[in-house]
Every structure is written in structure tokens, then in C-alpha cells.
Amino acid sequence: MATMNAPLISDDLRAKALSFTRRPRELLIGGRWCPAQSGACFEVIDPADGKIFAHAASGDAADVDAAVAAARAAFEGSWGTSMPAFRARLLLKLADLIETNGDELALLETLDNGMPYRMARMAATFGAAESLRYHAGWATKIGGETINPSVPGEWHAFTLREPVGVVGQIVPWNFPLVMAVAKIAAALTVGCTVVLKPAEQTPLSAIRLGELILEAGFPPGVVNIVTGFGETAGRALVAHPDVNKIAFTGSTPVGKEILRACAGNLKRVTLELGGKSPVIIFPDADLGPATEVAARGIFMNTGQVCAAGSRLFVHERVFDQVVEGVVARARALKLGAGTDPATDLGPVVSDAQRQRVTGYIRSGIEDGARVLTGGDPVPGPGFFVQPTVLAGTTAGMKVVSEEIFGPVLCAMSFSDSDVNAIARLANETDYGLAASIWTRDITVAHRLARRIRAGSVRINTAGSVDPAMPLGGFKQSGWGRENGREGTEIYTEVKSVTVGLT
């Protein structure tokens, strides 16, 4: 729900953002801004009204070649062997610059993505800056081990962790800035260099980030930003023979394509993919917070969250009470432009995404689901979708089994008290990204958490992401982890060194 103290957007801030969007935005390659070699640009659409409000350079394979060459030169130059404390200081300086320019970054995020401005401020200013500060702390703490071999003789044996090299990073459109920052921070802290490809739907905050990276004093080529389309710039980056690693966040089908493309030179891959996350509410739970978080977990950012709690399992004794509460909260949400401080729910990112989400709702209805609220088209301009709650859904329906990435909740009841049976319900999916459990019985909570096949399990709490907590999934929700120690070490290679002392 909108709050009385929701931030207002000043005229000066609007003017600053408008000035940024007036001229076509260029590519950042080797520390310089340049147009795409083809001269092509693409349109940037405001999802709140469907209108073009900016243009960005449409990079392709030639631009990716130039960006990779710049990243390679920076890595083979001073950056790959730079002092850890030097890298940490630059990351901390960038964090300060993001905070200083947080209002502008948030407004660009809102115009690009459609999310409410207060959410964009939280992610752009707090989330991105804190991610940089967290990862900066790892720069001086990445190291190897001393090993005691069991073979005859006297040895000095140890391991080193070295940066993997040039990293291609592809980020999605749902939280563009904070995801770009988190990926860049983890790679830079260990000494890698980066070619970033933001989503074509949301290029602007990444471009503004590039300006701040230059202002912070990062050497040329350490971070390169190529805007463009997945089938051109993204495909060229993934297939490039001089890229050592790809880090991708996005859909599972695209993740599978990336795996196939990376087979050419066996480059390292990290994939943070889709989810169909269960929320499980037992009858002894504190139903007020459980209901509130269940609603927020699917409607936040208009359901465009990889870990959204899109499958709600409620014990039959409290099913009606919980679902009625979620429905009431859905009906109270105000749809509108993210620049309106009263808005709770912004648009989805594009007309294609709106068609996708509404298509799933129709599919659910055709398969026998009941619409408890929402489900109807939203008249007027912009790409809006009503917050929707479906009941009478079963595991065989597409609306239950496939990721929708929109504000659509499938509510189902259970009667079994056996933890193994409940876990089977939760695990009845190809995905395994996140799960949420609500119960006062700590034994049940821990037993169920051990049985659910998901990368993140939250008990009696909301699904906030902390940079210290590893993020990633089981099954088709991805490979590897981001954030935490694991999310930093994935940008390194381990080298064993053995010295004979006899």
C-alpha cells in the first residue's frame, strides 16, 4: 500500500532526468562513450504510457568485439594484478556516488521499468550502494589455503584464487540497476573486467551507472557497457571466444540457450534463472503477517520477481481466511504510473509482457481455475495488469507449473500434516529458487526447510535479499550462486602450487 510519506519527485529532478533522456545514449567501451558502429539506435518505452521517451545505441557483434578487446587489455594490464585495497576503494567511491545520485537513478529506473519511485529509490540508492560496500569488503579477503600433502617428502603446498578474466554479464529488466551493480561488484572485487549487456527494455540506469563508474576513477576498459538486443549483442557476447565467463540473470529457456553457446570454449557460466516459489502457511501461523507477506510476495514489482511466491499453499482450516485477506489486499492496491506517489502497483515492463501474463490468466480459466479477483484487462494507456488471485488450481495447469512473471497468484489448500507430503507439493515443479514457510512450530519449520528443494528458504519472514546471503536455485532455477562468499568466489579460478623442499 502507498504510504503518506511516499517521496515526491521535484521539478528539478524531473528536469535532470529529462535532460539525460533527450539525447541518444551511447556505448561505454574502453573508458569512452561512442555510438554503435552501425549507427543504429533503438527506442526506449515508458511502460506507464507506452510512449517513446529515449533512445539508446543498438550495439551488435562489432561493438561487442571492441568491448571485449578493451576488457582484455585492462585485465592483462594493471587491473588483473591491482592491489585489493585499491579495488575496494574504487567500489566504495562508486557506492557513495550512487547514494549521492540515488534520486536521479531511481527516477530513471521508474521511467524505464515502471516500478513505483519509492521502490526504485530503495533499490537504486540503498540496495545498489550496499551491495558495492559488501563486495568491497571481500577484495582484501579472497585467498587460498595451505595444504599438507600425504605423499612422501617435505612440501610447501598451497592454493591461489585468481580472477577468471573477462566476464560477460547479462542482466534482466525487472531490477536493472541493483542487479547490474551486484554482478559488477562481485567481478571487480577479485580483479576481473566486465562487459555488461543490460536488457534492451531498460538500458538507462546502466548507462547512468557507467557515467558514475568513470567519475569514480575506474581505469579504462575495466567496465564496458554495450546496450542492444539479446539476439545480437547478447548472443555475440555469449559466443565470444575471448570471454572467460558469462553471468546471466533471466529466464530458464534463455539460460539453456546460453549453456549451449558457451560450449564452444567451455567458458565458465553462472545462471540465476526462473522460479515458481511456494508459500506454505500452516494453521498455527501468525496469519496477519503471513497474509500480508504472501500478498506482497506476489504483487511487489507487479510480480516481476524471480523469487515471487506465485504458488500459495494454505492449510484447509485457515484457507478461506488467508485467501480472503490476500484478495482484500489485492483489491486495495492502486495501479498507476510509478512516478505517482500514490501508486502501489506499476505496469509490467512491456506490451509483450502484458500479453504473456494475461495469456496465462486466460489459460488458467480455460483449465478450470476460479478468478477471485483481477483477471480483467486494464483500459487506457500503459501496460497494466490487475493483481489476480486464482483458486481451484492444480499442479497440471500451466498457470501453476510455468513461470508467469506477473501479479498472478495460484492459491491451493492442503490437509495433510505430514512434512514429507507437504514437501512433495512444494517440490512439484521444475524450479527450485525460493520458498517461504509460516508456522509457530520451529521443528516443523526446520524439518520442512530441509526437504524443500530450493536455494533460499525463509521462515516467518519476508523475502528481502541481503548481499551477504547466497542467491541461486536448484533444478532449472540455475547454476551457481550470487552474493555472499560463494557469489564472489565464482569469479575466481583455483590454482594449486606444490614446492618440493627436499
N, C-alpha and C positions, 0 to 999 in steps of 0.2 A: 504494500500500500504506500502511496505517496505520503510524505511527512510534511508537517508545517514548515520545517526548516530546510526543505529541499533547496539546493543552491540555484540562484538566478544567474542568467547569462547577461553580463553587462554589454552595453553598446560597444565599448572599446574592444571587448573580447570578440564580439561578432565581427567587428571591422578587421581585427587582426586575422581571424580565420578566413574571412572573405579575401583579404589581400593574398593570403597563401594559396588560395584555390584559383585565383584569377589567371595565373599563367601556367602553361603546361609543365608538369613536374618531370624532372629528368632522372637519369640513372646515376648512381654513385659507383664509379669504377676508378680504382687507383687513387682515391682521395680527391677526385674531381667530378663535378656534375657535367653530364653530357647527354645529348639526345640519343635515341636509339639509332643505330647505324642505318636502318631502313628509313628513318624519319617518321615512322608510324607512331601514332598515339591512340589511346582508347578512352572511352567515356567513363566517367565515374558518376554513379547514380545515387541520389539521396533516396533511400528506401521509404522515407516518410511521405514523399510526394511523387516518387517515380521520375523526377526531373534530373537532367544532367546539370551538375554544378562544378565539375572539374574535369581535367584531362591529365593523363599520365603517359609517359613514354612506354611504347609496347616493345619491350626487348625480345630478342629471339636468339637463335644459336650463336650468331656472330657476337652479340653482346655478352652472352654467357662465356664464350671463349675469352673475350677480353677481361671479364671479371675474374675468371679462374686464373688467368695468367697473372693478374695483379695480386690475387691472393697467394699464389705460389711464390711470387717474387718477395712478398712481405714475409711469408713463412720462412723461406730459405735465407732471407736477410736477417734483420735483427730481432724480429718478433718471436720466432720459434725458440730462440735462446735467451729471450729477455729475462730480466730479474723478476721473480714472482712478486715482490713488493711493488715494482714499477707497474705491473699489470693491475694489481689490486688498487693502486692509487688512481689509475685511469677509470676503473669501474666505479669507484666511489665518487669521482668527479662527475661521471655521467649520471649517477643516481641523483646527485644534487641538482644537476641541470634539468633532469626530468621533473623533479619536485618544483623547481622554480618555474618551469613552463607547463606545469601539470594542467592548468585550466585550459590552455590552448590545445594541448594534446587530447584532453578529454572531449573538447568540442569537435575536433576533427574526427575523433573516434565515433562520436554520436552521429555526425553528418554522414560518415562513411558506412557505419554498421547499423544505425538506427536505435541502439540501446539508449535507455534513459541517461541523461547527462550525469546525474548523481552516481550512477553505477560506473560510468566511464571515468569519472573523477577518482573513484575508489580504486579502480583497476590501473588506470594510467598513472596516477600520482603515487598511490600507496603501493599497489601490487608490483608495478614495474620497478620502482625505486628500491623496494625492499628485496626484490629478487637479486638485483645487482649487488646490494650490500651483503646479502647472504653469500653469494658466489664469490665475491671479492675475498671473503674470509678463507676460502679454500685455496687461493693462489699460493699461499705460503705453507700449506699443509699437505699438499699432494706429494707423496714419497713412496719409496719401495720398502722392502724388508731385507733383513739379514737372515740367511738360510744356513742351517747346519747339515751339510750332506752326510750320508751314511757310508759312502764309498771310502775305501782305504786312502789314507793320505791326510795332509793338512791343507785346508782350503779357506779362502775368503770368498764366499758366495753371497750374492745379493741380487735384488731385482730393482729395476728402474721403471718409472712410469713416464713415458714420453708422449708429447702431443701427437695425435693421429695424423695431423697435417691440414690440408684444405678441406673444409666442411661445407657442403651444400645444405642449406636449411630452408625448408618449405613450410610456411605457416598458414593457418586457416583464417577464415573471416569472422569467426564468432567472438574471439577476444584478440584482435590483431596485434595490438601493441604489447600487452603483457606477455603473450606467447613468443613474439619476436625477441623481446628483451631477455626472457628466461633462456631461450636457446642460445642467443649470442653470448650471454654472460657465462654460461657453462663452458662454451667452447673457448672463449677468450681467456678465461682464468687459468687454463692449463697450457696456453700458448698456441692454440690453433688459430687459423684465419678462416674467414667466413664469406660465402656468397649467399645472401639472403634473397629468397623469392617470396614476397608477400602475395596473398590472394588477390586476384585481379578485381574482386568486388570491393576490396578495402585497402588500397595502396597508400593512403595519405599519411597515416600516423607513422608508418615505416619510413617514409621519405623525410618527414619532420625529425624522426629519430636519427636518420643519417646526418642531418644538419647538426644535431647536438653531438653526435659522435665526433664529427670534425672539430666542433668547438671545444670538446673535451681534450683534444690533442692526440687522439689515436693516430699512429703512423699511417700513411697512405697504403691502401690495399689490405689492411687488416680486416676491415668490414666493407663489403661491396654489396650494393642493393640493386637488383635487376627486377623491375616491375614488368609484368606481362602475363601471358596466359599459360595455363598448365600444359597444354598440348604443344606449345612452342618453347617458351623459356624454361618451364618446369621440366619438360621431357629432356631438353638439351642438358640441363644441369645434372639430372639423374644419370644420364648416359655418359657424361664426360669422363674420359679416361684419366684425367689428372685430378679428379675429385676423390679424396680418400674415404669420405664418409658422407652419408645422407641422413639427415634427421628430419622426419616428416610428421606433422600432425594433420589428420584429416580422416577421410572415410576409409573403411576397410577395403572396398573394391580398388580404390586408387593405391592403397598400401600394397596390395597384391601386385599391381602393375609395376610399382617401384621395385619390388623384390625381383621381378623378372628382369627389369632393366639393369639392376645392379650386378647381375650375374656375370656381365661382360668382363669386369676386372675384380670381382669379388670384393667390392668396396664395402666397408662397414655400414650397417643400417640400424637406425633406431626408428621405431614406428609407434606413435601414440594414436590409436585408431578409435573406432566407434564403440558404442555401448548400448545396452538395454538393461539398465541397472534396476534391481529390485529394491523396494522399500517394504520392510516387513514389520507390521505393528501387532503386537500381542495384546491380549485383553487387559493385562496388568500395567500397561504403559501409561505414562502421563499423557493423556490424549490431547490436551490442549497444545503443548509444544509439538507433539508428534504430527498432529494435523496441520499445524502452521508450516512446519518444515517440509512435510510431504507436498503441500501446495507450492511452496517457494522452490522446492527442488525440481519441479517440472515446469513452472511458469517463469522462473528467473531467466532473463535474457531471451524471453519468448521461446523457451525450451531449446534454444540453440546452444546446448552444453553437452559435451561428450559424456559426462557422468550424470546426466539428468536422471532422476528417479522416475522413469517412464512406466514401470510396472509396479503397481501398488497391491500388496497382499495384506489383507486385514482379517484378523480372526472374526469368525461369523458373529460372535457375541457383541462385537463393537463395530461391525462393518458399517451398518447404516449410520451410526453416529459420526464415524470418521469421514465417510464419503460425503455425507450432508455438509460437514464442516468444510471439506475441500471445495465442494461445489459453491458454497456460500462465498468463500474467499475468491474463487474464480470469477463469480458474478460481480464482485466488488471491485475488481481490477479495472482501472481506467486505461483504455487504449488511446494512444496518441503519439505524436512526434516526440522523440527523445529530448528535444530542446524545450518542451513544455514541462515546467517543474511539477505539474500535477500528474504527469504520466507515470503509470506503473508498468505498462507493457508496451514496448515499441513494436515496430513492424519486424517481419522476418527480412532477411538481407536482400532478397531479390524476388522478382515475379516468378522465376523458375522455382525458387524455394517455396513460395506460396502455393504454386501448383502442386508441388510434391507433397506438401503437408495436407492440403485439402483432398488430394487424391487418396492418401492413406485413410483419412476420415471416411470418405465415401466407401472405400474398401471394407473398413470395419463394419459400417452399417449394412452393407450388402451381405457380409458374413454373419450377421445376426446381433451385432453389438447394439446396445441402447445408449442413446445420447442423453446424458443427464444435464449437461449444459454445454453451450457453444455449438460448434459444428457447422455454423452458417457462414456464408460469405460476408465480408465486411464491405459495405458500399463506400464509394468515394475513392480519392487518390491514395496512393501508397500501397504497400504490400503487407496488409494486416491480416491476421488470423485470430479468430476468437479463441480464448482459452477453453479447452474442450476436455470433458471427462466422459469416458465411455465405461459402461458396465456390461455384464453379460459377455465378457471377452474370454477367450480360451486360448491355450497355447498354440493351437493350429492356425490361428488367424495371422495374416501378415502384419496387422496393426500391433500385434503382441510380439511377434518374433523378429521384425525388422526395425532397424533404427529409423526413426522419423525425423528427428532433429527439429522439432517444433513443439508447441504447447499442447500436447495431446497425452492424456493420462489414461491408462487401462487399469481399471480397478477390479480386483478379484478377491474372493473370500477363501479362507481355509478353515477347516475344523480340526485338523489333526494337531495334537500337541507333541508329536514325536519330532525331535530335532532333525533326524535324518530325512524324514518325509518332507519337512519344510525346506530343507536344503535342496532336495531334488527339485522342488518347484522353482526355487531361486536359480538353480543351475540349468534349468531347461531353456537354454539359449546358446547361440554360437559365441556370444560375447562374455567378457569377464572383466569389466573395467572397475566397477564400484558396486557397493551395496550399503544399505542402511538398515539397522536393527533397532527397534524400540521395545524395551521391556525393562521392568524393575528387577527381574531375576538375573543376577550377574552370571550365574552358572549357565543358564540358557543362552545368554548373550555370547559368552566366550565359546561355548560348545558350537553354536551356530556359526560364529565368525570363523572358526577353524574349518568348517565344512563348506562354506561358500567359496566358489572358485572365482575370486575377484582380486584385483590388485590393491584395492582400497576398501576397507570395511569400517563404517562409522557406527558407533553405538550411542544412541540417545543424544545425537548432536547433528548440526547442520553440516553440509558438505563443502566447507571452505577449504581452500588449497593453501598450504604453507610451503614455502620453498625448501624447508628442511625435510619435508615428508616425501619419500619417493612416490612418483606418479606413473602408472602404466597398467597394463592389463594382462590377464590370462587369455588363453584361446585366441579368438580372432580380434581381440581388442589391442593387439600389438606385440612388439618385441622390445625388450629393454625397459629402462626406467628413466624418467627425467626427475629433476630436483634431488635434493639430498646428496649424500656422498656418491651413491650409485649414479646419479644423473651427471655428476662431474667426471667420474672415472670412465664413463663410456666414451669420452673424448680422448682417451689415452690408449696407448699400446704398452703392454708389459714386456720388458726385456730382461732376460736372465744373464747374469755375468758371473763367471766362475774363474777364480785365480788360484793356480796351484802354488802353494807356499813351500813345497819340498823339491 
